[in-house]
Amino acid sequence: MIDLGVACLDAVGRTAPPLFVGVAAVLILCETALVVGLVLPGLSALLALGFAISTGLVHPGLGYPAAVGAAMAGGQIAYRLGRRAGFARLLARVRRRAPGEAAVDLVDRGPRTAVVAGQWIVGVRTFVPRIAGAQGMPYRVFTACQLTSAGVWATTGTTVGLLAGELYQRVGTAVTVAGVAVIVLLAVFVAGSRRSRVSEVDTAGADESDRPCDARTEAESGTRVGESDTPCATRYTR
């Protein structure tokens, strides 16, 4: 699913950079805002966006604000939906999924810590804002924690993608040359091994042909020692 999402983003980015940014922002937003976001590649979208910035496909002034804004908006929407759903009803739905159970335990330990830390955990960031809203966490407290954590998370993910893209561009050629060199060395090694085996076979054949006729005949036909004086030609004709 993640590979498919990145491939789609790459295909869109090659044709229309603004559309690329829009698709990435929607994935980032929906991963937190909607329960279906559990299967959406939000983090992969951040990495792909950063990679696009490193190649010059997307301007940083467009990519970074889109990523940060989408991450912040996703948590805000999830909080509102949790507030409307009510705690009892939401809790029954959330506990059906493993990330939801982990989110409930995290919020029980400390709502503020859960909002900040939950943003960095896949699956948990989809449920924590909902649970915080359903439990009645003050909006101002939630917003202060959520906007800070979401902003840092989006900036970090995009920057990691950007650095990965720059590193790939620097070492990509070197890695390709090194790969070709390794293949050539392996081919030379295999060819040398085959030649060595052929040489050993030829040497063994030459040594066999230099053996006396009596010795070769006795070893091959298993005749008695007393017949060793018989010429080779007459010995094989019975």
N, C-alpha and C positions, 0 to 999 in steps of 0.2 A: 504493500500500500504506500509506504514511504517512497520507494523507488519510483512508483508510478506518478506520485505527486510531483516529485522533483523533475521527472522527465517532461511532464505536462508544463511545468513552470518554465523549463528551458526552451521548449518549443514555442510557447507564447512569447517569451522574452526575445527570441530572435526575430519575430515578426513585428511586435509592437511593445516597446519598453513600458509605456504608461499602462497598458493592459496587463503586462507582467506584474507591475507593482500592485495594481488593483487586485489581481487574483491572489497574490501573496498576502495582501492585507486581509482579504476575506477569509482565507484559511486561518490566519493567526487569530482573527476575531472570533470566528465560529468555533475554534477549538475550545475556547473558554465559555463563550456565550451560550452554546447549545450542547445538549447532552450527546448528540451525534458527533461532537468534537472529539470524543474519545478515540475515534478512528481517523481523524484528520491530522495531516503532517504539519502541525503548527511550527514546531522547532525546525523541521526541514525547510519550511518556507522561509524562515529567518536566515538559515544558512545559505539557501539559494539566492536570496536577496543580497546578502553580503557578497557572495561570489559574483553576482551580476555587477555590483558596484566596483569590484576589483578589476573587472574587464572593461569598464567604461560604458557598459550597456545601460546602466542606471546611474543617475547623478546622486551623490550622497545627500544632497539637500532635499531630494525627493524620497529616497529609500529609507533613511533613518526616521524621519517624521512619520512616514506611513507605518513602519513597523511598530514604533512606540505608541502611536495613536491607536492602532488596531489592538494591541495588547491591553492598553488601558481601557478601551471601550468594551472589550470582551468581558472583563471582570465586572465592570459597572452594570452591564446588561444582566449578567448572571446574578448579581446581588439583587437587582430589582425583581427578577423572576422568582428567586427564593423568598423574597419578602411577600410576594403575592400568594405563593403556593401554601405557606404555612408550615410550621416546623413538623408537626406530626405526619402530615401527608407527604412532605418531602423526605422525611427520614425513612419512611416505609419504602419509598422508591429508590433512595440512594443506597440503602443497605443491600440491595439485590446485586450490586456490583462490588468487586474487590477494591477498586480505587475509591469508591464511595465510602466503604467501611473504614479505610485508612484515613480518609478526609474527616470523617466524624470523630475518630480517635484524636486526630491532630487538633481539631477545633476544641474538643473537650479539655485538652491540656492547656490551651491558651489561644483565644481567638486572634489576637494580634500577631502572635508568632506564626499561627497557622496561615494567615493571609500572606505574610511575608515569605515564609518558607514554602508554602504550597504552590506558589507561582513557579517554582523551579522543579516540581515533580510532575512527570507525565501522568495524566489521568486525574491526579489529585487537584490540579489547578482548575479542572472543569467543575469540581464539586464544592471546593472550599468557599468560593463567593456565594454560592446558593445557600449553603448551610449557615454562613455568617448572616445572611439576610433573613433567613427563616428564624434564626435564634434571636433576632432583634438587636444585633450588634449596631451601635450608633453609626449613622451614615458618615459622619465626619471622621470618626476613628477609622472606619473601614476605608474610606477614600484616601486618607493620609497613608495608610499602610499599603493599600493596593496600587495606587498610582506610583509610589516609590519603587516597589518591588517589580511591577510590570515594566516600568521604564528601564530599570537596570537590566532586567532579564532580556528585553527586546534589544537593547543596545549591545549587550554582551553577545547574544546569539548572532546578530548581524555582523559585529566586528570579527567574531571567530570565522564566519564565512568569508569575510573580506580578506583576512590574513591567510586563510587556506588558499584562496584564489591567487593571491600574490605569490605565495610559496610555490604553488603549482606552476605558475608561469616562469619562475626562476629555475626550478629544478626539473621541469618537465622535459626540456631538451636533453639535459644531462642524463636523466633516467632513461630516455629513449636510446641515447648513444651507448650507455652502459649495457642495456639489454641486448642491443645488436652485437656488442663486443663479446658478451657471454655466449651468445648463440654461435658466433664464429669460432670461439675457442673450443666449444663443445664439438662442433663439426670437425675441427682439426684433430682433436683428441680421438674421436671415433675413427677418423680416417687413418690416423697413425696406429691405432690398435689393430685395425684390420690388416694393414700392411705388415705389422709385426707378426701376426698370426700366419699370414701367407708365407712369410720368410721362414718361419719355424717349420712349416709343413714341407717347404722345398728342401730345407737342410736335412730334415729327417728322411726324405726320399732319396737324397744323394747319398747319405750314409748307408742306407739299405742296399743301394746298387753297388757299393764298394765292398760288400761282404763277400767272402769266398763262396763259390757255387755250392760246395759241400755243406757249408754251414747253413746257407739259406735253404737248401733242399731238406736238410734234416729238421730245421725249425718249422718249415711249412708243411712237409709231407709226413713227418714223424717216422722216418725210416730208421733202421738199425744202424749202429756205428759201423758195422762190418761192411755195409754197402756204400760207405763214404768214398771208396776208390772208384766207384762206377761213374762214368761220365754223366753229366746232367741230362744230356739229350736222350740217352738210353734209359735213364732212371725214370723219366716221366712217361715212357712208352711201355705199357704193360700189355 
